[in-house]
Amino acid sequence: MPPKLVYYVRVWGRNARPTQDMGMSPQENTMNYATIKYCDIANGEGVRTSLFVSGCRRHCPECFNAVAWDFGYGLPFDKAVRNEILGSLAPDYIDGLSLLGGEPFEPENQRALVPFLHEVRVLYPHKTIWCYTGNVYETELLQPSHARCEVTDEMLSLIDVLVDGEFIPAQHDISLRFRGSGNQRIIDLNATRAAGHTVLWQDDAAIYDQKIQIRGDRKVTVFSWSASGNCIDCVHALQINRSFGCTELMDDQFPAFGIYSI
């Protein structure tokens, strides 16, 4: 009997070309991803691998990643990519996985992410999973909405911290950590499940031997390291969010300093 042929579309933006692959199941062809950031310190606590999925129907004004609204943008989230991400989570100094977009809670993306998140949980039970969504937790993820589907509750059960709510330009606040506007919340889902009501995540990060120097070119130099000796989120020292990017690190695991533009 000839092998079953599975076809998928490998695309960049809107330029699609059918490609044949004989080793993938249909379930692996349901989502594209826009990019992956390794050793990311801007999208969750500590040092993380951040997966930016493709596809979002919300289209928030001034979205920082509007190119990923297109479900066809990027590349297929296939087995090789999943294994690459799983391998990146192995080092002790990596604190966990962050999901961004696009919109991870589009139903198509949920169906692709849930099996993968189970893999993460099995391999790394003590590492955290953060997820960013434009949906409001109580009214759009727990109640009937465009985002709710047959795997939504399962996906929520696999997430430790949820950053919810649309980005609203009028409420943009650079003093917020890990989110862009004041309406967005960082929800501790483990504490929420235990308490039976929404519990916000408490920021208890510790910084040691910290020194901040503001230079004339509007850049901030942060000299710091953690007591654990692991890669430090220098953004902690400045109370700024992912709108700022680290432009220089001496070492990925033991940085001597980071330089941030204001």
C-alpha positions in Angstrom: 0.0 0.0 0.0 1.6 3.4 -1.0 2.3 5.8 1.9 -0.3 8.3 2.8 0.6 11.7 1.5 0.0 14.7 3.7 0.1 18.2 2.2 0.7 21.4 4.0 1.4 25.0 3.1 4.8 26.5 3.9 4.4 30.3 3.7 5.9 33.6 4.4 3.1 36.2 4.6 0.7 35.7 1.8 3.0 33.9 -0.7 1.9 30.3 -0.4 3.3 27.2 -2.1 2.0 23.7 -1.5 4.6 21.4 -0.2 4.5 17.6 0.4 5.6 15.9 3.6 5.2 12.2 4.2 6.1 12.2 7.9 3.6 14.6 9.5 0.1 14.0 10.8 -2.7 16.5 10.0 -2.7 17.6 13.6 0.8 19.0 13.1 -0.4 21.3 10.2 -2.9 23.4 12.1 -0.7 26.3 13.1 2.1 28.4 11.9 4.5 30.4 14.1 6.0 33.8 13.4 9.2 33.6 15.4 10.9 32.0 18.4 13.0 34.0 20.9 15.6 32.1 23.0 16.9 33.4 26.3 14.1 36.0 26.3 13.9 38.2 29.4 11.1 40.5 28.3 8.0 38.2 28.2 7.7 36.7 31.6 9.7 36.1 34.8 13.3 35.0 34.4 14.9 33.7 31.3 12.6 32.0 28.8 11.9 30.6 25.4 9.2 32.6 23.8 7.0 31.2 21.0 5.1 33.7 18.8 2.3 32.0 17.1 0.6 33.2 13.9 -3.0 34.2 13.6 -5.2 36.7 15.3 -8.6 38.0 14.5 -8.6 40.8 17.2 -6.4 43.3 15.3 -5.7 45.7 18.2 -4.7 49.2 17.2 -0.9 49.7 17.4 -0.3 46.0 17.9 3.4 45.4 18.3 3.3 42.3 16.1 0.6 43.0 13.5 2.5 41.0 10.9 1.5 37.8 12.8 -2.3 38.5 12.4 -2.1 36.4 9.3 -2.7 32.7 10.1 -0.5 31.9 7.1 2.5 34.0 8.2 5.7 32.3 9.1 6.5 28.6 9.1 4.6 25.4 10.2 4.8 24.5 13.8 6.1 21.0 13.0 7.8 18.2 15.0 11.3 19.5 14.3 10.3 23.0 15.7 8.6 21.5 18.7 11.7 19.4 19.5 13.9 22.5 19.1 11.9 24.4 21.6 11.8 21.5 24.0 15.6 21.2 23.8 16.0 24.9 24.5 14.1 24.6 27.8 16.5 22.0 29.2 19.2 24.2 30.8 18.7 25.0 34.5 18.9 28.7 33.9 15.8 28.6 31.6 12.8 29.3 33.7 10.1 28.3 31.2 8.1 28.9 28.1 6.1 31.9 27.1 3.4 31.9 24.4 2.6 35.1 22.4 1.2 36.0 19.0 -0.7 36.5 17.1 -3.2 35.0 19.5 -2.5 31.7 21.2 -6.2 31.4 22.2 -7.5 31.4 18.6 -9.3 28.0 18.5 -7.0 26.7 15.7 -3.9 27.6 17.7 -5.3 26.1 20.9 -5.7 22.7 19.2 -2.1 22.8 18.1 -0.7 24.0 21.3 -2.4 21.7 23.8 -0.5 18.5 22.8 2.7 20.5 22.8 2.1 22.0 26.3 1.5 18.5 27.6 4.9 17.5 26.3 6.4 20.6 28.1 4.7 19.6 31.3 5.9 16.0 31.2 9.5 17.0 30.5 9.8 20.1 32.6 7.2 19.9 35.4 8.9 22.6 37.5 9.2 25.2 34.8 6.5 27.7 34.2 4.3 28.4 31.2 3.2 32.0 30.6 0.6 32.9 27.9 -0.4 36.3 26.5 -3.9 36.8 25.2 -6.1 39.6 24.1 -9.0 37.8 25.6 -10.3 38.7 29.1 -10.0 35.7 31.3 -13.4 35.7 33.0 -15.7 36.9 30.2 -14.0 35.4 27.1 -12.0 32.4 28.1 -14.4 31.0 30.8 -17.6 32.1 29.2 -18.9 31.3 25.6 -17.1 33.5 23.1 -15.2 33.3 19.8 -12.2 32.0 21.7 -13.9 29.2 23.6 -13.6 25.7 22.0 -13.4 22.1 23.1 -9.8 22.4 24.4 -9.9 25.9 26.1 -10.2 24.5 29.6 -7.5 22.0 29.0 -5.2 24.7 27.7 -5.9 26.9 30.7 -5.1 24.0 33.0 -1.6 23.8 31.5 -0.7 27.5 32.0 0.8 29.0 35.1 0.5 32.7 34.4 -1.9 34.4 32.0 -1.5 38.0 30.8 -4.9 39.0 29.5 -6.6 41.9 27.8 -6.2 43.8 24.6 -3.4 46.4 24.2 -5.1 49.8 24.5 -2.9 52.6 23.2 -4.5 55.2 25.5 -3.6 53.2 28.5 0.0 52.5 27.4 2.3 52.6 30.5 6.0 51.9 30.3 6.2 51.4 34.1 4.3 48.1 33.8 6.3 44.9 33.8 5.5 42.2 31.2 2.6 44.1 29.7 1.9 47.2 27.6 -1.3 48.9 28.9 -2.9 49.4 32.2 -6.0 47.3 31.5 -3.9 44.2 31.0 -3.5 41.9 34.0 -1.0 39.2 35.0 -3.1 36.4 36.5 -1.6 33.6 38.6 -3.7 30.7 37.3 -2.4 28.2 39.9 -3.5 30.5 42.7 -6.7 31.3 40.9 -7.6 27.7 40.6 -6.9 27.1 44.3 -8.8 30.2 45.5 -11.8 29.9 43.1 -11.5 33.5 42.1 -9.0 35.5 40.0 -5.7 36.1 41.8 -3.1 38.4 40.3 0.5 37.3 40.0 2.8 38.8 42.7 6.1 40.1 41.5 8.7 39.0 44.0 11.8 39.1 41.9 15.0 39.8 43.8 17.9 41.9 42.5 21.3 42.0 44.1 24.4 44.2 43.8 22.4 46.5 41.5 23.9 49.7 40.0 22.1 51.8 37.4 23.8 54.5 35.3 21.9 56.8 33.1 24.0 58.1 30.2 23.7 61.2 28.2 22.5 59.3 25.1 19.3 58.3 26.9 20.6 54.7 27.5 20.5 53.0 30.8 23.3 50.7 31.9 22.3 48.1 34.5 25.1 46.3 36.4 23.5 43.4 38.3 23.3 39.7 38.8 21.2 37.3 40.9 22.0 35.5 44.0 21.4 32.2 42.1 24.0 33.2 39.5 21.6 32.7 36.7 20.8 35.1 33.9 19.2 38.1 35.4 16.2 40.0 34.1 17.8 43.4 34.1 14.4 44.9 33.3 13.5 44.3 37.0 15.8 47.0 38.0 14.1 49.6 35.8 10.5 48.5 36.2 10.0 48.6 32.4 8.3 46.3 30.1 9.0 44.5 26.8 8.7 47.8 24.8 12.4 48.1 25.7 15.0 45.8 24.3 18.3 44.6 25.6 20.9 45.7 23.1 24.0 44.3 24.8 24.7 41.4 27.1 28.2 40.3 28.0 27.1 36.6 28.5 23.8 34.8 28.1 24.1 32.9 31.3 26.1 35.3 33.5 25.6 38.8 32.1 27.8 41.6 33.6 25.5 44.3 32.3 22.7 45.1 30.0 22.1 48.4 28.0 18.6 49.6 27.4 17.4 52.4 25.3 14.8 54.8 26.8 
